[in-house]
Amino acid sequence: MLTRKIHKILILLIPVFFVLRVQGQDNMKNNTSTGPLQLVFPTETEWNVLYEGKEINFHLQAKGGKSDSVRYSVASGLAKDMKFDSTGHFIWTPGFDIADRINTTKSFPVVFEAQNAAGENVSREIVFKVNHVNRPPQIDELQPFYVQYKTQNVYKIDMGAVRDQDGDPIVFVPILDEMPEGMKLSAAGEITWEPSSQQFGILKKGARYMEFYVEDQPSKTRTKGRLKLDVTQMDLAPDFTIIPQNSLIRSAENNRINLRFTLSDPNGEEDITTFNFISENKNVPQSALVKNTSTSYEFIWEPGYDFVKDPFDTLAFNITFYVLDKAQNKKERTVRFVIKNTIDESLRDTYVFNLYRGALVNAWGLIEQMTEKEGQLKKAYSRAKKGKRSRSLLNASLGATTGLAPVIATKDQQTRGYITTIGGTTVATVGTLEATEVIGKSVNGLLDRFNYVMQKKNELQNKGDVFAREWGQKSARRQPDFIRKLDEFKALMNLSGLVALELDANWENKKDGTDVAIKKTFKDFVPYTKDEN
């Protein structure tokens, strides 16, 4: 009976299976034969807008084309955390380091590609937009806050135990209902509390906890922290923090190094007795450690240019900082310093400036000498002009004497001959002296030398003004062209034809070559000033 019923059910189901198979074949034919090959992505709105830490998972599909056998791939843009296989399965969880609070969105263009067995292929670019997700701050377990009776206890929350993974600034926010009366918590994480006798008695019976918030900025996302409060059972060792918190300090010579220290002691600040350092390098002075307050110190040190000796490029050594309390409990931390050998630019600048100034001093002295020579030639020119007029008068006088001889001695022929002979000889002699420039000097020659001196003086003045202006700044003199220009300027002072100026080689300037005197001659001269750090 049961067997007949099963046969009847199977007979009825056979047509149904046949119909479904025919419809499936028709659908497949529709998918593979109608239209070109296309990629099908999720249809949800903004499905490609992602958030850090949130997974996206979808299956890429294709429709159309001449074959139903499709292979998927990514042509470009696949990031290392993205997972995509040939069946079209895509999985990606964007990391929290992709965007930040300033650049809140970052785009990732990815080109997907599909190819079927018929050789058809299609590609499409999808731009994934990843938005920043702010994460709350994290708080590790904190060291207990040990307090003393009748003491203003100060506790600094260890910034090494509190962090924000997004790098956001953080502040501490007190929970007033969770804090003992009289306790204060600053935004920087400093807790001050002087427990009363009743509060101290409660703590002696057992430790208590106080809670607070750590809030990041500007998102103001909070994480609750907890701090254990207990009384001091023993003389605990003091401690200190270094800012910046680097165990390796790299610096160059002539560069100031500044470290700041904050000291603390669970038994109170008055329990701290010593804070100092020990250096492997004896050239680090003890005076570099400066005390601001009993719990605040600074290490201020500037290694000079001679700290690292040639031929070494760097010099490395350790400095150990330590703090002691009254019970000789000790806490120490070691910082490694690497100092780089640096060229003293100030020495080079001083040397080059002296070349610059020395050239202008020589030019200034030559101008002074030519100015003096110019005055001498001017006076000689005036005397020469007067001497020429005197010679003309003398010639005229002697000629007149010769012409009057017959008149004066009309009868005595012997006297007449003497006068004529004297007069004629005098005229001839004076004429010869005039020709050889013994009496006075040639006016034209003096004028030529005067003009030549003025020409060379003006040329040197103009070139000196240009040189003083072009190379007056330190940055300009550091250029390689300075030495070449300096040589050209010096060559100008070695004037070809300098002998024609008739300058005295032993001439000494009566004035001092001061900066004021140089600047008076060359207006654009810039005196040297050494920069201060």
C-alpha positions in Angstrom: 0.0 0.0 0.0 2.8 2.3 1.0 4.8 1.4 -2.1 1.9 2.4 -4.4 1.6 5.8 -2.8 5.3 6.4 -3.3 5.1 5.5 -7.0 2.1 7.8 -7.5 4.1 10.7 -5.8 7.1 10.1 -8.1 4.9 10.0 -11.2 3.4 13.3 -10.2 6.9 14.9 -9.4 8.5 13.9 -12.8 6.6 16.5 -14.8 7.3 19.2 -12.2 11.1 18.5 -12.4 11.0 18.6 -16.2 9.2 22.0 -16.2 11.7 23.5 -13.7 14.7 22.2 -15.8 13.3 23.7 -19.0 12.8 27.1 -17.2 16.3 27.0 -15.8 17.7 26.4 -19.2 15.7 29.2 -20.6 16.9 31.6 -17.9 20.5 30.6 -18.5 20.1 31.2 -22.2 18.7 34.6 -21.3 21.7 35.4 -19.1 24.2 34.3 -21.6 22.7 35.2 -24.8 21.0 38.6 -24.3 23.2 41.7 -24.4 27.0 42.2 -23.9 28.9 41.0 -20.9 28.4 43.3 -17.9 29.5 43.4 -14.2 26.9 43.5 -11.5 27.7 45.2 -8.2 25.6 45.6 -5.1 22.7 48.0 -5.6 22.5 49.5 -2.1 22.9 53.2 -1.9 26.5 54.3 -1.1 27.6 50.6 -0.7 31.1 51.7 -1.6 31.3 54.2 1.3 33.3 52.4 4.0 34.4 53.0 7.6 37.7 52.1 9.2 37.5 48.8 11.0 34.2 47.7 9.3 34.3 44.9 6.9 32.8 45.0 3.4 31.9 41.6 1.9 30.2 41.1 -1.5 30.2 38.7 -4.4 30.8 40.2 -7.9 28.6 38.8 -10.6 28.3 39.1 -14.4 25.4 39.0 -16.8 25.1 38.8 -20.6 27.7 37.6 -22.9 28.1 34.4 -24.9 29.2 32.1 -22.2 28.2 31.4 -18.6 31.8 30.5 -17.6 33.2 33.7 -16.1 36.6 34.4 -14.4 37.0 37.5 -12.3 40.1 39.6 -11.5 41.4 43.0 -10.4 43.2 45.0 -13.1 44.6 47.7 -10.7 44.1 49.3 -7.3 44.1 46.1 -5.1 45.5 47.1 -1.7 47.4 44.6 0.4 44.5 44.0 2.9 42.0 43.5 0.1 41.1 39.9 -0.7 39.5 39.0 -4.1 39.4 35.6 -5.8 38.6 34.4 -9.3 35.0 33.6 -8.4 34.3 37.3 -7.6 34.4 37.2 -3.8 35.7 40.5 -2.4 36.5 41.0 1.4 38.2 44.0 2.9 38.4 45.5 6.4 40.0 49.0 6.1 42.6 49.6 8.8 42.3 52.5 11.3 45.5 54.1 10.0 44.0 55.0 6.6 42.3 58.3 7.5 42.7 60.7 10.4 40.9 63.5 12.2 42.3 66.1 9.7 42.0 64.0 6.4 38.7 62.3 7.3 38.2 60.5 4.0 40.5 58.7 1.6 39.6 57.2 -1.7 40.7 53.8 -3.2 39.9 53.3 -6.9 39.8 49.6 -7.8 39.3 48.3 -11.4 37.4 45.0 -11.5 37.6 42.8 -14.6 35.7 39.8 -15.9 36.4 37.4 -18.8 34.2 34.6 -20.1 35.1 31.4 -22.0 34.0 33.1 -25.2 36.9 35.6 -24.9 34.6 38.5 -24.0 35.9 40.8 -21.2 34.6 43.8 -19.3 36.0 46.1 -16.7 34.7 48.7 -14.3 36.3 51.1 -11.8 34.8 51.3 -8.3 36.0 54.0 -6.0 35.9 52.9 -2.3 35.7 55.9 0.1 37.0 55.1 3.5 35.8 57.4 6.3 37.8 58.0 9.5 36.5 56.3 12.7 37.6 57.9 15.9 38.7 55.4 18.6 38.5 56.2 22.3 41.7 56.5 24.3 43.3 53.5 26.0 44.4 53.3 29.6 46.7 50.6 30.9 46.9 49.7 34.6 48.3 52.6 36.6 50.7 52.5 39.5 48.9 53.0 42.8 48.7 56.4 44.4 50.4 56.0 47.8 49.5 58.9 50.1 50.9 60.2 53.4 49.0 61.7 56.3 49.3 65.5 56.8 51.1 65.8 53.4 50.1 67.4 50.2 50.4 64.3 48.0 51.0 64.8 44.3 50.5 62.0 41.7 51.3 62.4 38.0 49.4 60.0 35.8 52.0 58.2 33.7 51.5 59.3 30.1 53.1 56.2 28.9 50.1 54.2 30.3 47.6 56.5 28.5 47.5 56.7 24.8 45.2 57.5 21.8 45.6 55.3 18.9 44.5 58.0 16.5 47.1 60.4 17.8 44.5 62.8 19.1 45.3 65.2 22.0 43.9 63.9 25.3 42.8 65.6 28.5 41.7 64.2 31.9 38.2 64.8 33.2 37.4 64.2 36.9 34.3 62.3 38.0 33.4 64.3 41.0 31.1 61.7 42.5 34.0 59.2 42.5 36.7 61.4 43.9 37.4 61.8 47.6 36.7 65.2 49.1 39.6 67.6 48.7 41.1 65.7 45.8 41.8 67.6 42.5 42.6 66.3 39.1 44.0 68.7 36.4 43.5 68.4 32.7 47.1 67.4 32.4 46.6 64.4 34.7 48.1 65.7 37.9 46.3 64.6 41.1 46.8 66.5 44.4 45.3 65.4 47.7 45.9 65.9 51.3 43.7 63.3 53.1 42.0 64.2 56.3 42.5 62.0 59.4 39.2 60.2 58.7 40.1 59.6 55.0 43.5 58.3 56.0 41.9 56.0 58.6 39.6 54.6 55.9 42.6 54.0 53.6 44.5 52.2 56.3 41.7 49.7 56.6 41.9 48.9 52.9 42.7 50.4 49.5 40.1 52.4 47.6 39.7 53.3 43.9 38.9 56.6 42.2 37.6 56.8 38.6 38.1 59.5 36.0 37.7 60.0 32.3 40.3 60.3 29.6 38.9 62.3 26.7 40.3 62.8 23.3 40.1 66.1 21.4 38.2 67.3 19.4 35.9 64.3 19.2 35.5 64.2 23.0 35.3 60.4 23.1 35.8 59.2 26.6 37.3 56.1 28.3 37.0 55.5 32.0 40.1 55.0 34.0 40.7 53.7 37.6 43.4 54.6 40.1 44.1 52.7 43.3 44.5 54.8 46.4 46.5 53.4 49.3 48.6 54.5 52.2 52.4 54.3 52.1 53.5 51.1 53.8 57.2 51.5 53.0 59.7 54.0 51.8 59.2 53.7 48.1 61.8 54.8 45.6 61.4 58.1 43.9 60.8 58.4 40.1 61.1 60.9 37.3 60.0 61.4 33.7 62.0 62.7 30.8 60.5 65.0 28.1 60.9 64.1 25.3 60.6 60.5 26.1 63.4 59.3 23.8 66.2 57.0 24.8 68.3 58.2 21.8 69.1 61.8 21.2 70.7 62.7 17.8 72.0 66.2 17.4 74.6 68.3 15.6 77.4 70.4 17.0 76.4 73.9 18.0 72.8 72.8 18.4 71.1 73.2 21.8 69.8 70.0 23.5 67.1 70.6 26.0 65.6 67.8 28.2 63.0 68.4 30.9 62.6 66.3 34.0 59.7 65.9 36.4 60.5 64.2 39.8 58.1 62.5 42.1 58.2 60.5 45.3 55.3 58.5 46.8 56.5 59.6 50.3 56.4 63.3 49.3 58.6 65.8 47.5 60.7 66.5 50.7 61.9 62.9 50.6 63.9 63.6 47.4 67.5 64.5 48.2 69.5 64.3 44.9 69.0 64.5 41.2 72.1 64.4 39.0 73.7 62.6 36.1 76.8 60.6 35.2 78.3 60.9 31.7 80.6 58.6 29.8 82.0 61.7 28.1 83.8 63.9 30.5 83.4 67.0 28.3 79.7 67.2 29.2 79.7 69.9 32.0 77.8 69.3 35.3 76.4 72.8 34.9 74.2 71.6 32.1 71.7 70.3 34.7 69.6 73.3 35.9 67.3 73.1 38.9 64.0 75.0 38.4 62.1 73.7 41.5 62.6 70.7 43.8 60.8 68.5 41.3 61.6 70.2 38.0 65.0 70.1 36.3 66.3 70.8 32.9 69.3 69.5 31.0 70.5 72.4 28.7 73.7 71.7 26.7 75.2 72.9 23.5 78.2 71.0 22.2 80.7 73.3 20.5 82.2 72.9 17.1 85.3 71.3 18.6 83.3 68.6 20.5 83.7 65.9 17.8 87.3 65.8 16.7 88.3 65.2 13.1 88.4 62.8 11.3 85.4 61.3 13.2 81.9 62.0 11.8 80.0 61.3 15.0 80.6 60.7 18.7 78.3 58.5 20.7 78.1 58.1 24.5 75.6 57.5 27.3 74.4 59.7 30.1 72.7 58.2 33.1 70.3 60.4 35.1 69.4 59.3 38.6 67.3 60.4 41.6 67.9 59.5 45.3 65.7 59.9 48.4 66.6 60.1 52.1 66.7 56.3 52.4 69.1 56.1 49.4 66.5 54.5 47.2 67.5 55.1 43.6 65.8 55.4 40.2 67.9 55.9 37.1 67.4 56.1 33.3 70.1 56.1 30.6 69.9 58.3 27.5 72.2 57.7 24.5 73.6 60.8 22.7 74.9 60.8 19.2 76.6 64.1 18.3 77.4 64.8 14.6 80.5 66.6 13.5 79.5 70.0 11.9 81.5 72.6 10.0 81.7 76.0 11.7 80.2 78.2 9.1 81.0 81.3 11.2 84.7 80.8 10.7 84.2 80.5 6.9 82.0 83.6 6.9 84.6 85.5 8.9 87.3 84.5 6.5 85.3 85.4 3.4 84.2 88.7 4.9 87.9 89.7 5.5 88.6 89.0 1.8 85.6 91.2 0.9 86.6 94.0 3.3 90.3 93.8 2.4 89.5 94.4 -1.3 87.4 97.4 -0.4 90.2 98.7 1.9 92.7 98.5 -0.9 90.3 100.2 -3.3 89.5 102.9 -0.7 93.3 103.5 -0.2 93.9 103.8 -3.9 91.1 106.2 -4.3 92.5 108.3 -1.5 95.9 108.3 -3.1 94.5 109.3 -6.5 92.5 112.0 -4.8 95.7 113.4 -3.4 97.5 113.0 -6.7 94.6 114.8 -8.4 95.1 117.8 -6.1 98.8 117.8 -6.8 98.2 117.8 -10.6 95.7 120.6 -10.2 98.1 122.8 -8.4 100.9 121.9 -10.9 98.5 122.8 -13.8 97.9 126.2 -12.3 101.6 126.9 -11.8 102.3 125.8 -15.3 99.8 128.2 -16.7 101.4 131.1 -14.8 104.9 130.0 -15.8 104.0 130.2 -19.5 102.8 133.8 -19.1 106.1 134.7 -17.3 108.2 133.2 -20.1 106.3 135.2 -22.7 107.0 138.5 -20.8 110.6 137.6 -20.3 111.0 136.9 -24.1 109.3 140.1 -24.9 111.7 142.0 -22.4 114.8 140.5 -23.8 113.8 141.1 -27.3 113.1 144.7 -26.5 116.5 145.0 -25.0 118.1 143.6 -28.1 116.1 146.0 -30.3 117.1 149.0 -28.2 120.8 148.4 -28.2 121.5 150.6 -31.3 119.5 153.4 -29.7 121.2 153.2 -26.4 124.8 153.0 -27.8 124.6 155.0 -31.0 128.2 156.1 -31.1 130.1 153.4 -29.1 130.1 150.4 -31.4 131.9 148.2 -28.8 129.1 148.9 -26.2 126.5 148.3 -28.8 127.9 144.9 -29.6 128.0 143.8 -26.0 124.3 144.7 -25.6 123.3 142.9 -28.7 125.3 139.8 -27.9 123.9 139.7 -24.3 120.3 140.2 -25.5 120.5 137.7 -28.3 122.1 135.0 -26.2 119.5 135.5 -23.5 116.7 135.1 -26.0 118.2 132.0 -27.4 118.9 130.5 -23.9 115.4 131.2 -22.6 113.9 129.7 -25.8 116.0 126.6 -25.2 114.9 126.3 -21.6 111.3 126.7 -22.6 111.6 124.0 -25.2 113.1 121.6 -22.6 110.4 122.5 -20.0 112.9 123.6 -17.4 111.1 126.8 -16.7 107.5 125.6 -15.8 105.9 122.5 -17.2 103.8 121.6 -20.3 100.2 122.6 -19.7 98.9 119.9 -22.1 100.9 117.1 -20.4 99.6 118.0 -17.0 96.0 118.2 -18.2 96.3 114.7 -19.8 97.6 113.2 -16.6 94.9 115.0 -14.6 92.2 113.6 -16.8 93.7 110.1 -16.7 93.8 110.1 -12.9 90.2 111.3 -12.8 89.1 108.6 -15.3 90.8 105.8 -13.3 89.4 107.1 -10.0 85.9 107.2 -11.3 86.2 103.8 -12.8 87.5 102.4 -9.5 84.7 104.2 -7.6 82.0 102.7 -9.8 83.4 99.2 -9.7 83.9 99.4 -5.9 80.2 100.5 -5.4 79.0 97.5 -7.5 81.3 95.1 -5.6 80.3 96.4 -2.2 76.6 96.2 -3.0 76.6 92.8 -4.8 78.6 90.9 -2.1 77.5 92.8 1.0 75.3 90.0 2.4 76.7 86.8 4.0 74.5 84.5 1.9 75.9 86.1 -1.3 79.5 85.6 -0.3 78.8 81.9 0.3 78.3 81.5 -3.5 81.2 80.1 -5.5 81.2 83.1 -7.8 82.5 85.4 -5.1 86.1 84.4 -5.4 86.1 84.9 -9.1 84.5 88.3 -8.8 87.0 89.2 -6.0 89.9 88.3 -8.4 88.4 90.5 -11.1 88.0 93.4 -8.7 91.6 93.0 -7.5 92.8 92.9 -11.2 91.1 96.3 -11.7 93.4 97.8 -9.0 96.5 96.4 -10.8 95.9 99.0 -13.5 97.8 98.6 -16.8 99.5 102.0 -17.1 99.5 102.6 -13.4 103.0 104.1 -13.8 101.5 106.8 -15.9 99.6 108.0 -12.8 103.0 108.7 -11.2 101.8 107.3 -7.9 104.3 107.0 -5.1 104.9 103.3 -4.2 105.9 104.4 -0.7 102.8 106.4 -0.1 101.1 106.0 3.3 97.5 106.8 4.0 97.2 109.2 6.9 93.6 108.0 7.6 92.6 104.7 9.2 90.7 102.2 7.1 87.7 101.9 9.5 84.3 100.6 8.6 83.0 104.2 8.8 85.7 105.4 6.3 85.0 102.5 3.9 81.2 103.1 4.1 81.7 106.8 3.5 83.4 106.0 0.2 81.3 102.9 -0.7 77.8 103.5 0.5 76.6 99.9 0.2 79.4 98.4 2.3 77.9 96.2 5.1 80.1 95.6 8.2 80.3 92.1 9.6 77.9 91.0 12.3 78.1 87.5 13.8 74.8 85.8 14.2 73.8 84.8 17.7 72.1 81.4 18.4 
